[in-house]
């Protein structure tokens, strides 16, 4: 892919950084802040992103892009995990905006 346009290579690098960090962000959502595992969850994707940067032969300035995309991937992962956990706790229909079964939109119980 090194023969491709620089913009295509930069998009590919950003995609690698985001995709590598989403599952790590999901894991990080369960960890105590500043614990050793928390640091690992933040830094574990660095070798993959460096390898992608070298394979795609992008300039050194692309490090800033890869860091920004890694942060975005972490944030997406945390939000997805929190949403998943909220759905588990709320049970059926949680987070969908639909009223629970057996109730009307106004919150009053249906007369039977």
TORMAR-899399 format. One record per atom (N, C-alpha, C, O): x, y, z; atom name. Coordinates in pm, whole numbers, plus 50000, padded with zeros to 5 digits. Each point is the difference from the previous one (the first is absolute). Layout:
# residues N
NODE       u       v       w   atom
NODE       X       Y       Z     CA
...
# end
This chain:
# residues 112
NODE       u       v       w   atom
NODE   50082   49881   50000      N
NODE   49918   50119   50000     CA
NODE   50086   50126   50000      C
NODE   49948   50111   49994      O
NODE   50182   49873   50013      N
NODE   50087   50116   50007     CA
NODE   50001   50081   49871      C
NODE   50045   50115   50000      O
NODE   49905   49829   49890      N
NODE   49993   50073   49875     CA
NODE   49875   50087   49990      C
NODE   49986   50078   49905      O
NODE   49924   49909   50192      N
NODE   49876   50076   49997     CA
NODE   50024   50146   50036      C
NODE   50106   50037   50051      O
NODE   49795   50042   49922      N
NODE   50003   50142   50036     CA
NODE   50017   50014   50152      C
NODE   49953   49916   50076      O
NODE   50113   50189   49966      N
NODE   50026   50022   50142     CA
NODE   49871   50008   50080      C
NODE   49993   49949   50112      O
NODE   49905   50114   49834      N
NODE   49874   50013   50073     CA
NODE   49938   49864   50029      C
NODE   49947   49978   50108      O
NODE   50061   49931   49796      N
NODE   49946   49865   50019     CA
NODE   50078   49928   50109      C
NODE   49942   49931   50084      O
NODE   50189   50085   49915      N
NODE   50083   49936   50102     CA
NODE   49973   50057   50138      C
NODE   50001   49927   50099      O
NODE   49975   50204   49910      N
NODE   49969   50061   50129     CA
NODE   49865   49953   50053      C
NODE   49985   49976   50120      O
NODE   49917   50010   49791      N
NODE   49869   49948   50042     CA
NODE   50014   49857   50049      C
NODE   49940   49962   50100      O
NODE   50140   49958   49830      N
NODE   50022   49861   50041     CA
NODE   50069   49995   50137      C
NODE   49964   49918   50085      O
NODE   50133   50169   49937      N
NODE   50067   50004   50130     CA
NODE   49902   50039   50111      C
NODE   50000   49940   50107      O
NODE   49918   50159   49867      N
NODE   49900   50042   50098     CA
NODE   49901   49888   50031      C
NODE   49961   49980   50115      O
NODE   50000   49947   49781      N
NODE   49907   49888   50020     CA
NODE   50062   49890   50085      C
NODE   49934   49943   50087      O
NODE   50193   50028   49889      N
NODE   50070   49899   50080     CA
NODE   50004   50044   50146      C
NODE   49976   49920   50090      O
NODE   50055   50207   49934      N
NODE   50010   50051   50137     CA
NODE   49865   49993   50070      C
NODE   49993   49962   50117      O
NODE   49899   50076   49814      N
NODE   49867   49996   50062     CA
NODE   49960   49856   50029      C
NODE   49959   49967   50111      O
NODE   50051   49947   49788      N
NODE   49955   49860   50014     CA
NODE   50081   49927   50107      C
NODE   49944   49919   50074      O
NODE   50183   50107   49936      N
NODE   50083   49934   50102     CA
NODE   49964   50047   50141      C
NODE   50019   49925   50096      O
NODE   49929   50195   49917      N
NODE   49974   50055   50133     CA
NODE   49858   49983   50050      C
NODE   49976   50017   50119      O
NODE   49929   49950   49796      N
NODE   49861   49982   50046     CA
NODE   49991   49888   50104      C
NODE   49944   50023   50108      O
NODE   50108   49856   49866      N
NODE   49989   49896   50103     CA
NODE   50081   50033   50125      C
NODE   49962   49961   50111      O
NODE   50149   50110   49872      N
NODE   50079   50040   50117     CA
NODE   49924   50102   50085      C
NODE   50008   49997   50123      O
NODE   49920   50091   49813      N
NODE   49916   50095   50073     CA
NODE   49888   49929   50074      C
NODE   49963   50038   50111      O
NODE   49982   49857   49826      N
NODE   49894   49923   50067     CA
NODE   50056   49932   50124      C
NODE   49934   49994   50104      O
NODE   50188   49955   49886      N
NODE   50064   49938   50115     CA
NODE   50029   50105   50107      C
NODE   49979   49978   50119      O
NODE   50071   50138   49837      N
NODE   50036   50108   50093     CA
NODE   49882   50048   50083      C
NODE   50017   50048   50112      O
NODE   49861   49939   49833      N
NODE   49881   50044   50073     CA
NODE   49980   49923   50130      C
NODE   49930   50047   50090      O
NODE   50132   49836   49921      N
NODE   49984   49916   50119     CA
NODE   50115   50016   50099      C
NODE   49999   49937   50106      O
NODE   50099   50144   49862      N
NODE   50121   50007   50081     CA
NODE   50003   50124   50088      C
NODE   49942   50104   49967      O
NODE   50126   49883   50146      N
NODE   50020   50113   50090     CA
NODE   50102   50094   49937      C
NODE   50105   49957   49952      O
NODE   49862   50171   50048      N
NODE   50086   50099   49937     CA
NODE   50139   50000   50064      C
NODE   50014   49991   50122      O
NODE   50087   50018   49793      N
NODE   50142   50004   50035     CA
NODE   50055   49869   50055      C
NODE   50110   49997   50055      O
NODE   49814   49893   49932      N
NODE   50052   49870   50040     CA
NODE   50094   49949   49890      C
NODE   49996   50052   49888      O
NODE   50087   49850   50142      N
NODE   50089   49947   49894     CA
NODE   49923   49950   49877      C
NODE   50043   50024   49887      O
NODE   49847   49908   50134      N
NODE   49920   49950   49887     CA
NODE   49943   50116   49919      C
NODE   49989   49991   49877      O
NODE   49974   50117   50189      N
NODE   49948   50119   49932     CA
NODE   50106   50056   49904      C
NODE   49969   50036   49887      O
NODE   50157   49971   50160      N
NODE   50109   50046   49914     CA
NODE   50023   49906   49883      C
NODE   50026   50044   49888      O
NODE   49964   49826   50137      N
NODE   50015   49903   49892     CA
NODE   49890   50019   49896      C
NODE   50026   49995   49880      O
NODE   49850   50026   50166      N
NODE   49889   50015   49906     CA
NODE   50018   50123   49911      C
NODE   49954   50002   49886      O
NODE   50111   50099   50164      N
NODE   50023   50121   49922     CA
NODE   50116   49981   49901      C
NODE   49995   50050   49888      O
NODE   50109   49880   50153      N
NODE   50121   49993   49920     CA
NODE   50016   49872   49919      C
NODE   50094   49990   49922      O
NODE   49818   49914   50092      N
NODE   50016   49870   49933     CA
NODE   49996   50010   49848      C
NODE   50059   49916   49932      O
NODE   49874   50182   50015      N
NODE   49988   50009   49853     CA
NODE   50120   50067   49934      C
NODE   50009   50001   49877      O
NODE   50081   50054   50200      N
NODE   50112   50074   49942     CA
NODE   50083   49917   49902      C
NODE   50031   50050   49891      O
NODE   50006   49825   50140      N
NODE   50078   49923   49902     CA
NODE   49925   49980   49867      C
NODE   50062   50007   49893      O
NODE   49809   49968   50112      N
NODE   49922   49981   49877     CA
NODE   49993   50128   49919      C
NODE   50010   49997   49877      O
NODE   49973   50116   50191      N
NODE   49990   50127   49929     CA
NODE   50136   50038   49941      C
NODE   50006   50053   49889      O
NODE   50101   49922   50183      N
NODE   50135   50028   49946     CA
NODE   50026   49911   49879      C
NODE   50053   50048   49899      O
NODE   49912   49825   50110      N
NODE   50020   49910   49886     CA
NODE   49920   50047   49879      C
NODE   50049   49997   49888      O
NODE   49827   50047   50135      N
NODE   49918   50051   49890     CA
NODE   50062   50126   49941      C
NODE   50002   50017   49878      O
NODE   50048   50070   50207      N
NODE   50063   50124   49950     CA
NODE   50121   49970   49915      C
NODE   50021   50064   49897      O
NODE   50059   49840   50145      N
NODE   50119   49964   49922     CA
NODE   49961   49928   49871      C
NODE   50060   50025   49896      O
NODE   49841   49886   50110      N
NODE   49958   49926   49881     CA
NODE   49938   50092   49896      C
NODE   50015   49978   49880      O
NODE   49915   50123   50166      N
NODE   49934   50093   49909     CA
NODE   50093   50112   49953      C
NODE   49963   50081   49915      O
NODE   50157   49923   50140      N
NODE   50101   50103   49968     CA
NODE   49940   50141   49999      C
NODE   50002   50070   49899      O
NODE   49946   49967   50216      N
NODE   49948   50136   50016     CA
NODE   50104   50084   50072      C
NODE   50085   49946   50071      O
NODE   49911   50185   49913      N
NODE   50099   50086   50066     CA
NODE   49986   49997   50153      C
NODE   49897   49959   50054      O
NODE   50208   50084   50014      N
NODE   49999   50003   50146     CA
NODE   49890   50086   50058      C
NODE   49952   49975   50110      O
NODE   50007   50126   49817      N
NODE   49893   50088   50047     CA
NODE   49868   49923   50019      C
NODE   49910   50048   50069      O
NODE   50080   49835   49870      N
NODE   49879   49919   50013     CA
NODE   49984   49942   50140      C
NODE   49895   49946   50034      O
NODE   50209   50065   50048      N
NODE   49991   49954   50139     CA
NODE   49888   50075   50072      C
NODE   49926   49940   50079      O
NODE   50061   50187   49895      N
NODE   49895   50081   50063     CA
NODE   49863   49946   49960      C
NODE   49911   49988   50084      O
NODE   50072   49979   49788      N
NODE   49874   49944   49952     CA
NODE   49972   49867   50067      C
NODE   49887   49975   50043      O
NODE   50213   49940   49967      N
NODE   49977   49868   50059     CA
NODE   49966   50010   50149      C
NODE   49919   49922   50050      O
NODE   50141   50172   50020      N
NODE   49967   50018   50142     CA
NODE   49857   50050   50014      C
NODE   49925   49952   50085      O
NODE   50037   50145   49832      N
NODE   49863   50052   50005     CA
NODE   49898   49891   49969      C
NODE   49897   49990   50066      O
NODE   50132   49928   49834      N
NODE   49908   49892   49965     CA
NODE   49995   49893   50109      C
NODE   49896   49939   50023      O
NODE   50217   50037   50043      N
NODE   50002   49904   50110     CA
NODE   49913   50048   50115      C
NODE   49928   49921   50061      O
NODE   50079   50208   49969      N
NODE   49916   50057   50107     CA
NODE   49853   49988   49963      C
NODE   49917   49965   50084      O
NODE   50051   50062   49790      N
NODE   49861   49987   49954     CA
NODE   49954   49854   50014      C
NODE   49889   49975   50046      O
NODE   50195   49930   49915      N
NODE   49967   49859   50013     CA
NODE   49977   49959   50143      C
NODE   49908   49923   50029      O
NODE   50175   50128   50063      N
NODE   49981   49971   50142     CA
NODE   49865   50053   50049      C
NODE   49927   49931   50071      O
NODE   50042   50191   49891      N
NODE   49874   50061   50044     CA
NODE   49879   49925   49943      C
NODE   49901   49980   50071      O
NODE   50107   49979   49804      N
NODE   49892   49921   49940     CA
NODE   49982   49870   50077      C
NODE   49887   49961   50031      O
NODE   50224   49972   50001      N
NODE   49994   49875   50074     CA
NODE   49937   50016   50137      C
NODE   49918   49917   50041      O
NODE   50119   50189   50031      N
NODE   49943   50024   50133     CA
NODE   49850   50025   49988      C
NODE   49922   49945   50078      O
NODE   50038   50138   49827      N
NODE   49857   50031   49984     CA
NODE   49920   49876   49961      C
NODE   49890   49979   50050      O
NODE   50165   49939   49859      N
NODE   49931   49877   49962     CA
NODE   49984   49907   50119      C
NODE   49894   49939   50018      O
NODE   50211   50048   50064      N
NODE   49992   49911   50115     CA
NODE   49902   50051   50104      C
NODE   49924   49922   50058      O
NODE   50075   50207   49966      N
NODE   49904   50056   50097     CA
NODE   49857   49982   49951      C
NODE   49910   49970   50078      O
NODE   50070   50048   49791      N
NODE   49867   49979   49943     CA
NODE   49959   49854   50011      C
NODE   49885   49969   50031      O
NODE   50210   49940   49944      N
NODE   49972   49857   50011     CA
NODE   49963   49962   50143      C
NODE   49906   49924   50023      O
NODE   50170   50129   50072      N
NODE   49972   49969   50140     CA
NODE   49868   50060   50046      C
NODE   49928   49937   50077      O
NODE   50039   50182   49876      N
NODE   49872   50062   50036     CA
NODE   49885   49918   49943      C
NODE   49896   49989   50065      O
NODE   50121   49955   49818      N
NODE   49897   49916   49940     CA
NODE   49981   49871   50077      C
NODE   49888   49951   50011      O
NODE   50220   49995   50043      N
NODE   49992   49878   50081     CA
NODE   49923   50026   50129      C
NODE   49916   49919   50040      O
NODE   50114   50193   50025      N
NODE   49935   50033   50127     CA
NODE   49853   50033   49981      C
NODE   49916   49957   50078      O
NODE   50054   50119   49817      N
NODE   49864   50045   49977     CA
NODE   49909   49890   49949      C
NODE   49877   50012   50007      O
NODE   50181   49882   49941      N
NODE   49919   49890   49949     CA
NODE   49943   50032   49864      C
NODE   50059   50075   49922      O
NODE   49826   49867   50051      N
NODE   49938   50010   49869     CA
NODE   49959   50143   49967      C
NODE   49930   50064   50079      O
NODE   50113   49986   49808      N
NODE   49959   50131   49953     CA
NODE   50073   50117   50062      C
NODE   49965   50115   49975      O
NODE   50136   49860   50106      N
NODE   50072   50110   50064     CA
NODE   50076   50080   49898      C
NODE   50067   49945   49913      O
NODE   49922   50184   50098      N
NODE   50074   50087   49911     CA
NODE   49935   50019   49865      C
NODE   50050   50077   49918      O
NODE   49839   49854   50056      N
NODE   49937   50012   49869     CA
NODE   49903   50116   49994      C
NODE   49955   50037   49892      O
NODE   50011   50020   50222      N
NODE   49905   50110   50002     CA
NODE   49856   49953   50005      C
NODE   49908   50081   50014      O
NODE   50071   49788   49974      N
NODE   49864   49947   50004     CA
NODE   49957   49982   50146      C
NODE   50082   49967   50085      O
NODE   49790   50056   49943      N
NODE   49953   49981   50137     CA
NODE   50002   49852   50036      C
NODE   49987   49916   49911      O
NODE   50029   50051   50217      N
NODE   50000   49860   50041     CA
NODE   49867   49934   49969      C
NODE   49897   50067   49987      O
NODE   50107   49800   50002      N
NODE   49876   49927   49974     CA
NODE   49900   50024   50109      C
NODE   50036   50010   50118      O
NODE   49837   50000   49845      N
NODE   49895   50017   50099     CA
NODE   49976   50144   50038      C
NODE   49921   50027   50090      O
NODE   50144   50066   49846      N
NODE   49976   50140   50032     CA
NODE   49976   50077   49870      C
NODE   50034   49954   49891      O
NODE   49907   50161   50124      N
NODE   49977   50085   49884     CA
NODE   50109   50104   49995      C
NODE   50081   50010   50092      O
NODE   49921   50068   49802      N
NODE   50103   50103   49985     CA
NODE   49993   50104   50111      C
NODE   50101   50061   50034      O
NODE   49780   49960   50023      N
NODE   49987   50099   50105     CA
NODE   50040   49946   50136      C
NODE   50007   50075   50098      O
NODE   50020   49795   49910      N
NODE   50045   49941   50125     CA
NODE   49885   49942   50082      C
NODE   50026   49939   50104      O
NODE   49851   50077   49853      N
NODE   49886   49945   50072     CA
NODE   49979   49856   49958      C
NODE   50020   49965   49883      O
NODE   49940   49953   50209      N
NODE   49977   49858   49970     CA
NODE   49875   49985   49916      C
NODE   49905   50077   50014      O
NODE   50097   49825   49898      N
NODE   49884   49971   49915     CA
NODE   49890   49938   50086      C
NODE   50027   49918   50088      O
NODE   49849   50120   49885      N
NODE   49887   49941   50069     CA
NODE   49965   49870   49928      C
NODE   49993   49998   49877      O
NODE   49986   49896   50198      N
NODE   49967   49871   49938     CA
NODE   49860   49962   50025      C
NODE   49956   49894   49954      O
# end
